[in-house]
């Protein structure tokens, strides 16, 4: 697994998201402008997220593998390349977005990771 010191905003956002819930993760990526949201993009992401959650391998983390695949597919946007070591920026954004939803538990979720 790579060091969290090397994460960019896309990988960090994926790392603090729940890849087992791809619809919420996708929404988090879209609202930040980290991915393109055109026909077929969401479905491609769903396949990538399912693959990494069902086929764990040694090497890069699942978030890093998904981020790389999104880049290779042309779905990732330039904003996702912003450095975000240890997901500090992504965590602030997720906490802020969770306040919009009225859902409780974002703080507990972020503390658990």
N, C-alpha and C positions, 0 to 999 in steps of 0.2 A: 504494500500500500504506500502511496505517496505521502509526503509530509503535508499537513494542512498549511504549512508556511507557503506552499507553492500554488495554492488554490487561486483561481480567478473567480469572478463573481458568478459565472455560470456554474462551475463545479461546486462552489460554496453553497449556492442556492439549492442545488440538488442534494448536497450533503446534509443540509438541515431540513430538507423536505422528506416526506414519506413516499418513497418510490412505490410502495405497495398501494398507494392511493394516487394513481397517475392523474386523475382529473384535477385534484386540488394542486398537485405539483405543477401541472401544466399551466393552470391559472396563475400561480405565483410567478412562473417564468414569463408569461405573457404580460402581466401587469407591470413588470419591471422593464419590459422592452428587451429581454434577453434572447427571445426567439421570435421567429416569423410565425404568424398564425394564418396561414393560407390553407387552401384545400389540400388535405392529405398530411399536413404537418402534425396535427394532433394524433392521427392514427399511427404515423411513423414513431412518434414519441411513445405511444402506448406499447408498441411492439418492443422498442428498446428497453423500456422500463420493465416490462414483463420478462424479457430475456435475462436482464441482469439480476432480477430478484429470484428467478428460478434456476439460473446457471451460475452460481458463484464460482469464481476462479481465483487463483493466486495472481498477484500483480497489482495493477492499479485498482483502486476502490471502484465500487459500482457507480458512484456519482462521477468519478473521473472518466470512466468508460462511456457513460451516457453523454457527458459533455463532449468528449472527443467524437462520438458518433454523430451528435447534432452538428458539430462543426463540419465534419466530413460530408454530411448530407446537405450542407448549405442552409440549414434551418436556424442555426445560431446567429445572433446579431453581434456586431462589434462591441456593444456595451458589455457583453458577457466576458470580454477579455480584460476588463478592469481588475487589477490585482485585489484580492480579498482574503489575505491570510487569516486562517482560523475562523473564517465566515463572520467576521464582526459586522460588516456592512449588511450582509444577507440576513443575519439574525435581527438587526434593528429593523430592517424592512419587513420581515415576517411578523415581528411583534406589532408593528404599526398596522399592517394589513389585517391582522387578526382582530384588532379593535374595531374595524369596520364591520366585521361579520357578526359581532355580538357573541361569538363563541368563546366559552371560557376554556382555559387549558393551554393557551399558547405559551404562557410563561412557564408552566410546568413542563411542557414539551421541550422548550428551548433549554431549560435547566437539565433535562435528562440526557441531552446530547453533548 
